Amino acid sequence: METFRNPAVPLEERIDALLAELTVDEKLGFLNYRNEGVPRLGIPPYVWWNEALHGLARSGTATVFPQAIAMASTFSPELVGQMGEVIALEGRARHADSVKHGDFGTYKGLTYWSPNVNIFRDPRWGRGQETYGECPYLTGQMGAAFVRGIQGPDPNHLKAVATPKHFAVHSGPEKNRLKFNSRVSEKDLRETYLPAFHACIKAGAQSVMSAYNALNGTPCSVNAALLNGILRKEWGFDGAVVTDAGAGEALVREHKRFPDYPAAVAEELKSGADVITDWAVGVRDAWKQGLISEPDLDRAVRNQLRLKFRMGFFDPPAEAPSCDVIECKAHRLLALEAARRSIVLLKNANGLLPLNFSKLKSVAVIGPNADSREILLGNYFGTPTRTVTLLEGILAEAPETCRVIYARGCEPVSTKTEGCAEECDRIAEALSAAEQAEISILCLGLNPQIEGEAGDAFNSEIAGDKPDLELPGLQKLLLEKIAGLGKPVILVSVSGSALALPEELADGVIQCFYPGAEGGTALGNVLSGKTNPSGRLPVTFYRSAKDLPPFEDYAMQGRTYRFFSGEVLHPFGFGLSYTSFEYSNLSIPESIPAGEGMNAGLVVRNTGTCAGETVVQLYVAATCPPTRAPLKQLAAVKRIALLPGESRKIELEIHPDSFLLTFDDGSRRVLPGIWRIEIGHDSRKIAASAEVRLS
């Protein structure tokens, strides 16, 4: 047996043995994301590019979970970890089956370019739907759970590889992302933009993707301070850095940093990249021109091989899961549970919700998102065998005695449904439906063609970002006209981001972030009361984009719940329930040594009339910090289910890092001082607080 194929040999010795077998030309064949095979050694080709943002993506049938921003609204890292386990299992089955049939193409490998742990700093960013929201702590918890779920508990025998992206300081604008320069202070970099990535690395992430944009003048794919300095030297990362698709070519065309592609790709390798995701040919030219050093070549290949060995690519064949696991019943039920937990109740005037469909004679379901399948899936998704639209979910809840009247009402953006129609051509039909019904459910908002990644969101004038936070097209007019009838209106807002919703026009408001294949069932369950809503907003809902700094400004001052003190439509962490909860008896130590963590105890009681789940949120704030600090920072969350009248004592663990202060030079330290501990229903509705002294 060749040494590199012997599992009994230590990992680095196996890598050394294989490197010694490879010629320089064969090593060069590994640098592009489409790794060439080495037939003489029995090594097949391998493509690094695969996607798994909220389920195995772009390779055929798969379980489609709610979009990442919707998973964030569950405030449940455990649920994200379970999703990761499903992805790893379905991905192993798909990979083995593809190899069996000789398919070594894109989206068939085990290196997943997820999660996206960029901070959703501005609601106008179209790709914010791919993230876990605006909070570094919550994003880090969710990202770390995803990494652990994907990769499994054994770092030397990986199920698959997770790739946190886009490293670093990346959140729009989409239109010029290939040349944009993100300018940030060292303080904001370390306090806001890097912690979630660090959490993923501490969780064992074996791959990281660099961003397209420049950071303070240096494009991220050639930013040695990021890739070699912070990632490898500071954080001890020993995996593979991949570049984003076309980043090397963008260094030449958009950033205008290099005269040609060979010079650009050589600098990427020198700066710490290991897998080059480009369509251009030029790696071998760079070698011939003497631009790539042999140590850089060997390091890149070594880092790649380390992952492949850990995934078992050179071990004796092991039994792979059957494709029967893909989209199996248990996985679909988990996706449904995630969708149920992700729905956020924003308004419930006079207890209109839940609806008793058995007592209703007619319900109007209106809006461009009511019977849309694309709004279930968001972006970066697989192909579900079964999808349930919002309309279908409502139909399933309504008995035969309750007539459901459907009307599209308007298009998402356009002012008419087709070229030969008149403007506002479907509004009359919608008004007729609402007039016939006792209650109208309006399914409005955005879709993945309005917001998303540049090139995907083709309805957007600004490449997937939003110009403002308003309902687009005729949607607000439609809502106004239906509300003008004087009958109860429930607004179901579907989007991947925050909107300035005209909630005064509706009696009930529900926020559905793109909810996955089972989204309609989940919404129907919430409307009928089979599911008590428990989702929480992972982003601030502002009143207007006018309340925000310019979109291109990456400074955190005046952004997110951590630094915005003005009036908002809904704060971070907000979400209503059909029942009520009381938090009491907060118990914390009077003092702790600086640099140590602590536990907070409290009693949670369901004071309402039905069972439900609440998300207890613990925030910390320095009372007299010696440097600018967040107004508050989420430091712990716990989801708890209680029956009516039931109470339970719980404990929340606060990690020592929660007390870090970040200074202007980027240094982070825990200093003696007094911190306020807040227990909240959301970031602004505080139920109990106390102070602890760090000594």
C-alpha positions in Angstrom: 0.0 0.0 0.0 1.3 3.5 -0.9 2.2 5.4 2.2 -0.3 8.2 1.5 -3.1 5.7 1.4 -2.3 4.1 4.7 -4.7 5.4 7.4 -2.3 4.2 10.1 0.3 6.7 9.1 0.1 10.2 10.8 -1.7 12.8 8.7 1.2 15.1 8.0 3.4 12.2 7.0 0.7 11.0 4.5 0.6 14.5 3.0 4.4 14.6 2.8 4.4 11.2 1.0 1.8 12.4 -1.6 3.5 15.7 -2.2 6.7 13.7 -2.9 4.9 11.7 -5.5 3.5 14.7 -7.4 5.3 16.5 -10.1 5.3 20.3 -10.3 2.9 20.2 -13.2 0.6 17.9 -11.2 0.7 20.3 -8.2 -0.1 23.2 -10.5 -3.2 21.2 -11.6 -4.5 21.4 -8.0 -4.5 25.2 -7.7 -7.6 25.9 -9.6 -10.9 25.1 -7.9 -11.3 22.4 -10.6 -8.6 20.2 -9.4 -7.2 18.1 -12.2 -6.9 14.3 -11.5 -3.7 12.4 -11.3 -4.6 9.1 -13.2 -1.2 7.5 -12.6 -1.8 7.7 -8.8 -5.5 6.8 -9.1 -6.6 10.3 -8.0 -9.7 11.5 -9.7 -10.5 15.2 -10.4 -12.2 17.2 -7.7 -14.3 20.4 -7.9 -14.2 22.5 -4.6 -17.3 24.5 -5.4 -20.4 23.3 -3.7 -23.2 25.2 -1.9 -25.3 24.3 1.2 -26.6 27.6 2.6 -29.9 26.2 3.9 -29.8 22.7 2.5 -27.8 20.9 -0.1 -27.9 23.2 -3.1 -27.7 23.1 -6.9 -27.2 19.4 -7.3 -30.7 18.2 -7.5 -33.3 17.0 -5.0 -32.6 18.0 -1.4 -34.3 19.1 1.8 -34.8 22.8 1.6 -34.7 24.5 5.0 -35.7 28.2 5.6 -33.2 30.7 4.3 -30.4 31.6 6.6 -32.0 34.8 7.8 -35.1 32.8 8.7 -33.0 30.2 10.5 -31.5 33.2 12.5 -35.0 34.3 13.5 -35.4 31.0 15.4 -32.6 32.1 17.7 -31.7 28.4 17.9 -28.1 27.4 17.2 -29.1 23.8 18.0 -31.6 23.8 15.1 -28.9 25.2 12.7 -26.6 22.4 13.9 -29.3 19.8 13.1 -29.7 21.3 9.7 -25.9 21.0 9.2 -26.1 17.3 10.1 -28.9 16.8 7.5 -26.8 18.6 4.8 -23.8 16.5 5.6 -25.7 13.3 5.4 -27.6 14.2 2.2 -24.3 15.6 0.7 -22.4 12.4 1.4 -25.1 10.4 -0.3 -25.1 12.7 -3.3 -21.3 12.8 -3.6 -21.0 9.0 -3.4 -23.7 8.5 -6.0 -22.2 11.1 -8.3 -18.7 9.5 -8.1 -20.3 6.1 -8.8 -21.7 7.5 -12.0 -18.5 9.3 -13.0 -19.7 12.8 -12.2 -17.0 14.8 -10.7 -18.5 18.2 -11.6 -19.5 21.4 -9.8 -21.8 21.0 -6.8 -20.9 17.3 -6.3 -18.1 17.6 -3.8 -18.0 17.8 0.0 -16.6 21.3 0.4 -19.5 23.6 1.0 -19.2 27.3 0.5 -21.4 28.2 3.5 -22.2 29.7 6.0 -22.3 33.4 5.1 -21.4 35.1 8.4 -21.0 38.6 7.1 -22.8 41.1 9.4 -26.1 42.4 8.0 -25.1 46.0 8.8 -27.6 47.7 6.4 -31.0 46.4 5.5 -30.6 47.6 1.9 -28.0 44.9 1.2 -29.6 42.3 -1.1 -27.5 39.3 0.1 -28.3 39.9 3.8 -30.9 37.1 3.4 -27.9 34.7 3.3 -26.6 35.9 6.7 -27.7 35.3 10.3 -28.5 39.0 10.8 -26.9 42.0 12.4 -25.5 40.7 15.7 -21.9 39.4 15.9 -22.8 37.2 18.8 -25.9 35.6 17.3 -24.1 35.2 13.9 -21.1 33.6 15.6 -23.3 31.1 17.5 -25.3 30.2 14.4 -22.2 30.0 12.2 -20.3 27.8 14.7 -23.3 25.5 15.0 -23.5 25.1 11.2 -19.8 24.3 11.1 -20.1 21.6 13.8 -23.2 20.1 12.1 -21.6 20.0 8.7 -18.2 18.7 9.8 -19.1 16.4 12.6 -17.5 15.8 16.0 -14.2 14.3 14.8 -11.8 16.9 13.3 -9.7 14.1 11.8 -12.6 12.4 10.1 -14.8 15.1 8.6 -18.2 14.4 7.2 -17.7 17.4 4.9 -16.1 20.9 5.1 -17.8 24.2 5.9 -16.5 27.4 4.4 -17.4 30.6 6.3 -17.5 33.6 3.9 -16.8 36.3 2.8 -13.6 37.2 4.7 -13.9 40.0 5.5 -16.0 43.2 5.9 -18.3 42.4 3.0 -22.0 43.5 2.9 -22.5 45.5 -0.3 -23.0 47.3 -2.5 -23.6 44.5 -5.0 -23.3 46.7 -8.1 -19.6 47.3 -7.6 -18.6 44.6 -5.2 -15.8 43.5 -7.5 -14.0 46.8 -7.0 -15.5 48.3 -3.8 -13.2 49.4 -1.0 -14.6 48.8 2.5 -13.1 51.4 4.8 -13.3 50.5 8.4 -11.5 51.4 11.6 -9.5 48.8 13.5 -12.1 49.1 16.2 -15.1 48.3 14.0 -13.1 45.5 12.3 -12.3 43.7 15.6 -15.5 44.6 17.4 -18.1 43.9 14.7 -16.8 42.3 11.5 -14.4 39.6 12.7 -15.9 38.0 15.8 -18.3 35.7 13.9 -15.5 34.4 11.7 -13.4 33.8 14.8 -16.3 31.8 16.3 -16.4 29.6 13.2 -12.7 29.0 13.3 -12.9 28.1 17.0 -15.6 25.6 16.0 -13.2 24.0 13.7 -14.0 25.4 10.2 -11.6 23.9 7.7 -12.1 26.4 4.9 -12.6 30.1 4.6 -13.6 32.1 1.5 -12.0 35.5 0.9 -14.2 38.5 -0.2 -14.3 40.3 -3.5 -14.0 43.8 -2.0 -10.9 45.5 -0.8 -10.4 46.2 2.9 -8.9 49.6 3.5 -7.3 49.6 0.1 -6.2 46.0 -0.3 -8.4 43.5 -2.1 -9.2 40.7 0.3 -7.9 37.8 -1.9 -4.5 39.4 -1.8 -4.7 40.7 1.8 -1.9 39.0 3.6 -2.7 40.8 6.8 -6.1 39.1 6.8 -5.3 35.7 5.4 -1.8 35.1 6.9 -1.8 37.5 9.8 -5.2 37.2 11.4 -6.6 34.0 10.1 -3.5 31.8 10.3 -1.1 33.4 12.8 -3.6 34.8 15.3 -6.4 32.3 15.1 -4.3 29.2 14.2 -6.3 28.2 11.1 -4.8 25.2 9.3 -7.4 24.7 6.6 -7.7 26.0 3.0 -8.5 29.5 1.9 -10.6 29.6 -1.3 -11.1 32.8 -3.4 -14.6 33.8 -4.5 -15.6 33.1 -8.0 -13.7 35.3 -10.5 -11.8 37.2 -7.7 -8.4 36.8 -9.5 -9.8 38.2 -12.7 -11.4 41.0 -10.8 -8.0 42.0 -9.4 -7.0 42.8 -13.0 -10.3 44.2 -14.5 -12.1 45.9 -11.6 -9.5 46.6 -8.9 -6.9 47.3 -11.6 -4.3 46.0 -9.1 -2.3 43.9 -11.5 -1.3 44.1 -15.2 -2.5 40.5 -16.1 -4.0 37.4 -14.6 -0.7 35.5 -14.0 0.5 38.3 -11.8 -2.8 38.4 -9.9 -3.0 34.7 -9.2 0.6 34.6 -8.1 -0.1 37.4 -5.5 -3.2 35.5 -4.3 -1.1 32.4 -3.6 1.7 34.5 -1.9 -0.9 36.2 0.3 -2.4 33.0 1.6 -5.0 31.7 -0.9 -4.9 27.9 -1.5 -7.8 27.3 -4.0 -8.2 29.7 -6.9 -11.8 30.1 -8.1 -11.3 31.5 -11.6 -12.2 30.7 -15.2 -9.1 32.3 -16.6 -6.1 30.2 -17.5 -2.9 31.4 -16.2 -1.6 29.5 -13.2 1.0 27.6 -15.3 2.0 30.9 -17.0 2.6 32.4 -13.6 4.9 29.5 -12.8 6.7 29.7 -16.1 7.3 33.4 -15.5 8.8 32.7 -12.1 6.0 34.5 -10.3 5.0 31.5 -8.1 7.5 30.2 -5.6 7.8 26.5 -4.9 7.1 27.0 -1.1 3.9 28.8 -1.9 2.9 26.1 -4.3 3.6 23.3 -1.8 1.8 25.2 1.0 -1.3 25.6 -1.1 -1.4 22.0 -2.2 -0.6 20.8 1.4 -3.5 22.8 2.8 -5.8 21.3 0.2 -4.6 17.8 0.8 -5.1 18.2 4.6 -8.8 18.6 4.0 -9.0 15.8 1.5 -7.3 13.4 3.9 -9.5 14.4 6.7 -12.6 13.7 4.5 -11.2 10.2 3.8 -10.6 10.7 0.1 -7.4 8.6 0.3 -8.7 6.0 2.8 -10.1 2.6 1.8 -13.7 3.0 0.5 -16.2 3.3 3.3 -19.9 2.6 3.1 -21.8 5.8 2.1 -25.4 6.6 3.0 -28.0 5.7 0.5 -29.7 8.4 -1.6 -32.9 7.3 0.3 -31.8 9.8 3.0 -32.2 12.7 0.7 -35.4 14.6 1.5 -36.6 11.8 3.7 -39.6 12.3 6.0 -37.5 13.0 9.1 -35.6 15.7 7.2 -38.7 17.4 5.8 -40.3 17.4 9.3 -37.2 19.1 10.6 -37.4 21.7 7.9 -41.1 22.3 8.8 -40.2 22.7 12.4 -37.6 25.2 11.5 -40.1 27.1 9.4 -42.6 27.2 12.2 -40.1 28.6 14.6 -38.8 31.2 12.1 -42.2 33.0 11.7 -42.3 36.3 13.6 -45.6 37.8 14.8 -45.2 41.6 14.7 -48.7 42.9 15.5 -51.9 41.3 16.8 -54.5 44.1 17.4 -57.3 43.0 19.6 -56.2 39.4 19.6 -57.3 38.9 16.0 -54.9 36.0 15.7 -55.1 33.0 15.7 -58.0 32.6 13.3 -60.7 30.1 14.0 -61.2 28.9 10.4 -64.1 26.7 11.4 -66.1 29.8 12.3 -65.2 31.8 9.2 -67.4 31.6 6.1 -64.9 33.2 3.8 -61.3 34.4 3.7 -59.5 36.4 0.9 -55.9 35.5 0.2 -54.4 38.3 -1.8 -51.0 39.4 -3.1 -48.1 38.5 -5.4 -46.4 36.3 -2.8 -49.5 34.3 -1.9 -49.0 31.5 -4.5 -45.3 32.1 -5.3 -42.9 29.2 -5.0 -39.8 31.3 -5.4 -40.4 33.2 -2.2 -40.2 29.9 -0.3 -36.6 29.2 -1.5 -34.6 32.4 -1.3 -31.3 31.8 -3.0 -28.7 29.0 -3.0 -31.2 26.3 -2.8 -31.8 22.6 -3.8 -34.8 21.2 -5.6 -37.6 20.1 -3.3 -39.9 17.4 -4.4 -42.8 19.0 -2.6 -43.4 22.7 -1.9 -46.3 24.3 -0.1 -47.1 27.9 -1.0 -48.6 30.3 1.5 -52.0 30.0 -0.3 -51.8 26.2 -0.2 -50.9 26.3 3.5 -54.0 28.4 4.1 -56.2 26.2 2.0 -55.1 23.2 4.1 -56.2 24.9 7.3 -59.6 26.0 5.9 -62.5 23.5 6.2 -65.0 23.1 3.4 -67.3 25.5 5.2 -64.8 28.3 4.8 -64.4 29.6 1.3 -60.9 30.8 0.3 -61.0 33.5 -2.4 -57.6 34.1 -4.1 -56.6 37.2 -6.1 -53.1 38.1 -7.1 -53.8 41.9 -6.7 -50.6 43.2 -8.3 -47.2 42.2 -9.4 -44.2 42.4 -7.0 -42.7 45.5 -8.9 -44.5 46.0 -12.2 -47.7 48.1 -12.4 -49.5 45.6 -14.5 -49.5 41.8 -14.9 -48.7 41.6 -18.6 -47.7 43.8 -21.5 -51.1 44.3 -23.0 -52.9 44.9 -19.7 -53.7 48.3 -18.2 -51.9 49.5 -15.1 -53.4 48.4 -11.8 -55.3 45.7 -13.8 -55.7 43.2 -10.9 -56.6 45.6 -8.0 -60.3 45.5 -8.8 -60.4 41.7 -8.6 -58.6 41.9 -5.2 -61.1 44.4 -3.9 -63.9 42.2 -5.0 -62.3 39.3 -3.2 -61.9 41.3 0.0 -65.5 42.6 -0.2 -66.8 39.0 -0.3 -64.6 37.8 2.6 -64.8 38.3 6.3 -61.0 38.7 6.6 -58.3 39.4 4.1 -54.8 38.0 4.3 -52.4 40.0 2.1 -49.1 38.3 1.2 -46.8 41.1 0.1 -43.1 42.0 0.3 -40.1 41.1 -1.7 -38.7 38.1 -3.6 -35.3 36.7 -4.7 -35.5 38.6 -8.0 -35.8 41.9 -6.2 -33.2 41.3 -3.5 -30.2 39.0 -3.8 -26.8 38.6 -5.2 -25.6 40.6 -8.2 -26.6 38.8 -11.4 -29.4 36.8 -9.7 -31.8 39.6 -8.8 -32.8 40.6 -12.2 -35.7 42.8 -11.2 -33.5 45.1 -9.2 -32.2 48.3 -10.6 -29.2 48.2 -8.3 -28.0 44.7 -8.8 -29.9 43.1 -5.9 -29.7 45.8 -3.3 -32.7 47.9 -2.3 -33.0 51.6 -2.9 -35.2 52.0 0.2 -37.2 50.0 2.7 -40.6 50.5 1.2 -43.0 48.0 -0.3 -42.2 48.1 -4.0 -44.6 48.6 -7.0 -48.3 48.8 -6.3 -48.2 46.8 -3.1 -48.7 49.6 -0.6 -51.6 51.0 -2.8 -53.2 47.5 -2.8 -52.9 47.3 1.0 -54.4 50.8 1.4 -57.4 50.0 -0.8 -58.1 46.7 1.0 -57.7 48.3 4.4 -60.1 51.1 3.2 -62.9 48.6 3.1 -63.0 48.5 6.9 -62.7 44.8 7.3 -59.9 42.9 9.3 -56.6 42.7 7.4 -53.7 40.5 8.1 -50.4 41.5 6.4 -48.0 38.6 5.8 -44.7 40.3 4.8 -42.3 38.0 3.0 -38.7 39.1 2.5 -35.1 38.4 3.2 -34.6 41.7 4.9 -36.2 44.4 7.0 -38.9 46.6 5.5 -40.6 49.8 6.7 -44.0 48.1 6.8 -47.2 50.3 6.9 -48.4 48.3 9.9 -51.1 50.9 10.7 -53.1 49.6 7.8 -53.3 46.0 9.2 -54.8 44.5 12.3 -52.2 41.6 12.3 -48.7 41.6 10.8 -46.6 38.5 10.3 -43.0 38.5 9.1 -42.0 35.4 7.0 -38.4 35.4 6.0 -38.1 33.0 3.0 -39.4 29.9 4.8 -38.2 26.9 2.8 -40.2 24.2 1.0 -42.6 23.7 3.9 -43.2 27.5 4.4 -46.9 27.4 3.5 -47.7 24.7 6.0 -45.8 26.6 8.7 -47.7 29.8 8.0 -51.1 28.0 7.9 -50.2 26.4 11.3 -49.4 29.9 12.8 -52.6 31.5 11.4 -54.8 28.7 12.8 -53.0 28.6 16.1 -51.7 25.0 15.7 -48.3 26.7 16.1 -47.8 29.5 18.6 -45.4 31.9 16.8 -42.0 32.2 18.6 -39.6 33.7 16.0 -37.6 36.8 16.8 -36.2 39.5 14.5 -32.4 39.0 13.9 -32.3 42.5 12.4 -33.7 45.9 13.4 -36.8 47.0 11.5 -36.2 50.7 10.9 -38.9 53.3 10.2 -37.0 54.6 7.1 -33.7 54.3 5.2 -33.4 58.0 6.0 -32.6 57.0 9.6 -29.4 55.3 8.4 -26.0 56.4 7.3 -25.1 56.1 3.6 -25.2 52.5 2.4 -21.5 52.6 1.4 -20.4 53.8 4.8 -19.0 50.8 6.8 -18.6 52.6 10.1 -20.9 51.0 12.7 -21.9 54.2 14.4 -25.7 54.6 14.0 -26.2 51.1 12.8 -27.9 48.0 14.3 -29.3 47.6 17.8 -25.7 47.9 19.2 -25.2 51.5 18.0 -28.6 53.0 16.9 -30.5 54.8 19.6 -33.4 56.3 17.6 -37.0 55.2 17.2 -37.5 52.0 15.3 -40.5 50.1 13.9 -39.4 47.0 15.7 -36.2 46.3 17.6 -33.7 43.5 17.2 -35.0 40.4 19.1 -38.7 41.5 18.8 -41.5 38.9 18.4 -45.0 38.4 19.8 -46.8 35.3 21.0 -50.4 34.1 21.4 -49.6 33.8 25.1 -47.6 36.0 27.5 -44.4 35.4 29.5 -43.0 36.9 32.7 -39.3 37.0 33.6 -38.5 37.4 37.3 -36.0 36.7 40.1 -32.9 37.6 38.2 -29.9 36.3 40.1 -26.3 37.2 39.3 -23.1 37.4 41.4 -22.2 40.8 42.8 -18.7 40.6 41.4 -16.5 38.3 39.3 -12.8 38.4 38.5 -12.1 40.2 35.2 -11.5 37.6 32.5 -14.0 35.1 33.9 -17.5 34.3 32.8 -20.6 33.9 34.9 -24.1 32.4 35.1 -27.4 34.3 35.4 -30.4 32.7 36.9 -34.1 33.7 36.4 -37.6 32.3 36.6 -39.7 32.2 33.4 -43.5 31.9 33.6 -46.2 31.4 31.0 -48.8 33.9 32.2 -51.2 33.3 29.3 -53.8 30.8 28.3 -52.0 28.6 25.8 -48.7 26.7 25.5 -45.9 28.5 23.8 -42.2 29.1 23.5 -40.2 32.2 24.4 -36.7 33.2 23.6 -35.0 34.6 26.7 -32.4 37.2 25.7 -29.5 38.4 27.9 -27.7 41.6 27.0 -24.6 43.1 28.6 -23.5 46.8 28.6 -20.5 48.5 30.1 -21.7 51.3 32.4 -18.7 53.7 32.2 -16.4 52.3 29.4 -13.1 54.0 28.8 -13.7 53.8 25.1 -16.8 53.8 22.8 -18.7 50.6 23.4 -22.0 49.1 22.1 -25.1 50.4 23.8 -25.6 46.7 24.6 -24.6 43.4 23.3 -26.5 40.1 23.2 -24.5 37.6 25.3 -26.8 34.6 25.8 -30.1 33.2 24.5 -32.3 30.3 25.6 -35.5 29.1 24.0 -37.9 27.6 26.5 -41.4 25.9 26.0 -44.0 26.3 28.8 -47.6 25.2 29.3 -50.1 27.8 30.6 -49.3 28.7 34.2 -46.1 26.8 34.1 -42.9 28.3 35.4 -39.3 27.2 35.3 -36.0 28.4 36.7 -33.3 28.6 34.0 -29.6 29.6 33.8 -27.8 31.5 31.1 -24.1 31.3 30.7 -22.2 34.4 29.9 -18.8 33.8 28.2 -15.8 35.9 29.4 -15.6 37.3 25.8 -18.9 39.1 26.4 -17.0 41.6 28.6 -14.4 42.5 26.0 -13.9 46.2 25.3 -12.4 47.1 21.9 -10.1 50.1 21.7 -9.2 52.4 18.8 -6.1 50.4 17.9 -8.2 47.2 17.6 -6.9 45.7 20.8 -9.5 43.9 22.9 -9.3 43.7 26.7 -11.4 42.9 29.7 -11.0 45.6 32.3 -12.3 46.1 35.9 -15.5 48.0 36.0 -19.3 47.7 36.3 -21.5 46.0 33.7 -25.2 46.0 33.4 -26.9 42.6 32.8 -30.3 42.9 31.2 -32.9 40.2 30.6 -35.1 41.2 27.7 -38.1 40.1 25.7 -36.2 41.9 23.0 -33.3 44.3 22.8 -35.4 47.2 24.1 -38.2 45.6 26.2 -36.2 44.8 29.3 -37.8 42.7 32.0 -35.1 42.7 34.6 -31.6 44.1 35.1 -28.8 44.0 37.6 -25.2 45.1 37.8 -22.0 43.0 38.2 -18.6 44.3 39.1 -15.5 43.0 37.3 -12.7 43.2 39.7 
